Amino acid sequence: MKLVGYARVSTVEQNLDLQVNALKATGCVEIVTDQGLSGVDYQRPGLRRALRHVGRGDMLVVWRLDRLGRSLVDLIEIVNRLHKRGCEFRSLTESIDTSSSGGRLVFHMLGAMAEFERSIISERTKAGMEAARARGSRIGRRPALDQLQIEQAYEAVHALSEPVHVVASRFHVHPKTLSRILSQHNNKLAASLL
């Protein structure tokens, strides 16, 4: 089993030595780093490189869990991807090692907590949206055109035969957006005639 270490610090001024030394002492034959990158950065080239170097039967090792994932959900996703490829994961500080039954148990518990966290966030979001609707707030993006603009654009395209792209440019919307709006307006007009 090859051990590949991954270390990260958030700023250029921070030092990687503590993490790198701990990874070397564990027996990591290769250590990949990201320096000056926050955990919330989606582009972490060192992490991508480390994940590419870990093959079936190998283990990715980090000094601490927060060095790997942006969130608990992100961490679970990365470790699950490793597991699907036949790789193991180990965090030195938290003593989590997915090659052992105890480590797998702890990680499954973390996964359950992440799922619980996702469901709570979802419930709070839905409750907040319902409360906003009850107060009369509009949820979602503002309409691209108001009713008067829709009627003016409809007349320009249908009565005056102006090209959609010309009218869309006048109202500062994309031609596809205008076409969709005009189609919906046309459907409303047809429904009102029934």
C-alpha positions in Angstrom: 0.0 0.0 0.0 1.4 3.4 -1.1 0.7 6.3 1.2 0.2 9.6 -0.5 0.0 12.7 1.8 -1.9 15.9 1.2 -1.2 19.1 3.1 -2.8 22.6 2.7 -2.5 26.0 4.3 -4.8 28.9 3.6 -2.2 31.7 3.2 1.2 32.0 1.7 2.6 33.2 5.0 1.6 30.0 6.8 4.0 27.1 7.0 3.5 23.5 5.8 6.3 22.0 7.9 4.1 20.7 10.7 1.8 18.9 8.3 4.6 17.7 6.0 6.7 16.3 8.9 3.7 14.4 10.4 2.9 12.9 6.9 6.6 11.9 6.4 6.7 10.3 9.9 3.6 8.3 8.9 5.5 6.9 5.9 4.0 8.9 3.0 6.2 8.3 0.0 4.7 11.3 -1.8 3.4 14.5 -0.4 1.3 17.0 -2.4 0.6 20.5 -1.2 -1.6 23.5 -1.8 -0.3 26.7 -0.3 -2.3 29.9 -0.1 -5.6 28.2 -0.9 -8.5 28.3 1.5 -10.6 25.2 2.0 -13.5 26.9 0.3 -11.5 27.2 -3.0 -12.9 24.9 -5.6 -9.7 24.9 -7.5 -7.1 23.1 -5.4 -4.5 21.8 -7.9 -2.5 20.0 -5.3 -5.6 18.1 -4.1 -6.5 17.1 -7.7 -2.9 15.9 -8.2 -2.9 13.9 -5.0 -6.2 12.3 -5.9 -4.7 11.3 -9.3 -1.7 9.7 -7.6 -3.7 7.5 -5.3 -4.4 4.2 -7.0 -6.3 1.0 -6.1 -5.0 -0.3 -2.7 -3.3 3.1 -1.9 -4.1 5.5 0.9 -4.6 9.2 1.0 -3.3 10.7 4.3 -4.0 14.1 5.7 -2.8 15.7 8.9 -6.4 16.9 9.9 -9.8 16.5 8.3 -10.2 20.2 7.6 -7.2 20.1 5.4 -9.1 18.0 2.9 -12.7 19.1 2.6 -14.4 22.5 2.3 -17.3 21.1 4.4 -18.4 17.8 6.0 -20.4 17.1 2.8 -17.4 17.8 0.6 -15.2 15.6 2.8 -17.6 12.7 2.6 -17.8 13.1 -1.2 -14.0 13.0 -1.6 -13.6 9.9 0.6 -16.5 8.1 -1.1 -14.9 8.8 -4.5 -11.7 7.3 -3.1 -13.6 4.2 -1.8 -15.2 3.6 -5.2 -11.7 3.5 -6.7 -10.5 1.0 -4.1 -8.5 3.6 -2.1 -8.4 4.2 1.6 -8.2 7.4 3.6 -6.5 8.4 6.9 -6.6 11.5 9.0 -3.8 11.6 11.6 -5.2 14.1 14.1 -8.7 12.5 14.3 -7.3 8.9 14.1 -9.7 8.0 11.3 -8.5 5.2 9.1 -10.9 3.7 6.6 -8.8 0.6 6.2 -9.9 -0.5 9.7 -13.5 -1.4 10.8 -13.4 1.2 13.5 -12.3 3.9 11.1 -15.1 2.9 8.6 -17.6 3.1 11.4 -16.5 6.6 12.4 -16.6 7.7 8.8 -20.1 6.3 8.3 -21.2 8.2 11.4 -19.7 11.4 9.8 -21.6 10.6 6.6 -24.9 10.3 8.6 -24.2 13.6 10.3 -23.5 15.2 6.9 -26.8 13.9 5.6 -28.6 15.2 8.7 -26.9 18.6 8.1 -28.0 18.7 4.5 -31.6 17.9 5.5 -31.7 20.6 8.2 -30.4 23.2 5.8 -33.0 22.1 3.2 -35.8 22.3 5.8 -34.6 25.8 6.9 -34.4 27.0 3.4 -38.0 25.8 2.6 -39.3 27.3 5.8 -37.6 30.6 5.0 -39.1 30.6 1.5 -42.6 29.8 2.9 -42.3 32.7 5.4 -41.2 35.1 2.7 -44.1 34.0 0.5 -46.5 34.5 3.4 -45.1 38.1 3.8 -45.8 38.6 0.1 -42.2 38.5 -1.1 -41.5 37.1 -4.5 -39.1 34.1 -4.5 -36.6 33.6 -7.3 -35.2 35.9 -10.0 -36.9 39.1 -11.0 -38.8 38.9 -14.3 -36.7 40.0 -17.3 -39.5 42.2 -18.5 -42.5 43.8 -16.8 -46.0 43.5 -18.3 -45.8 46.7 -20.3 -42.5 45.7 -21.8 -43.9 42.2 -22.7 -46.9 43.8 -24.5 -44.6 46.3 -26.3 -42.3 43.4 -27.4 -45.2 41.3 -28.4 -46.6 44.1 -30.6 -43.2 44.8 -32.1 -42.6 41.1 -33.1 -46.2 40.1 -34.0 -47.8 43.3 -35.3 -44.8 45.1 -36.7 -42.8 42.0 -37.8 -39.6 43.2 -36.2 -36.9 40.4 -35.8 -36.8 38.9 -32.3 -33.1 39.6 -31.9 -33.6 43.3 -32.7 -36.5 43.6 -30.1 -34.5 41.6 -27.6 -31.5 44.0 -28.0 -33.8 46.9 -27.4 -35.0 45.4 -24.1 -31.6 44.2 -23.1 -32.5 40.5 -22.9 -31.3 37.4 -24.8 -33.3 36.5 -27.9 -34.1 33.1 -26.4 -35.4 34.7 -23.2 -37.6 37.0 -25.3 -38.9 34.1 -27.4 -39.8 32.2 -24.2 -41.6 35.2 -22.7 -43.5 35.9 -25.9 -44.5 32.2 -26.2 -45.8 32.3 -22.6 -47.7 35.6 -23.3 -49.2 34.1 -26.5 -50.3 31.0 -24.5 -52.0 33.3 -21.9 -53.7 35.3 -24.6 -55.0 32.0 -26.2 -56.2 30.7 -22.9 -58.1 33.9 -22.1 -60.0 33.5 -25.4 -61.3 30.1 -24.4 
